[in-house]
């Protein structure tokens, strides 16, 4: 009887580990979005920032950060909901 319980627990652990998938593509997509945001900020600072005021540049930085966070959330939230324990 006791050995049956151990087998069932081991079987359950195997099922749980098989069902959990690694976020491989999501991770690479998140890194790509982060690099894209950094490239945008670098180009903005190099080519466009001088023609705008500090307040306008701060607004662009904040808006670009909000867009970055929205994109990252759209990538990760569905995966997190699907794999919630």
ABEGO torsion letter per residue (X at the ends): XAAAAAAAAAAAAAAAAAABBBAAAAAAAAAAAAAAAAAAAAAAAAAAAAABBAAAAAAAAAAAAAAAAAAAAAAAAAAAAAABX
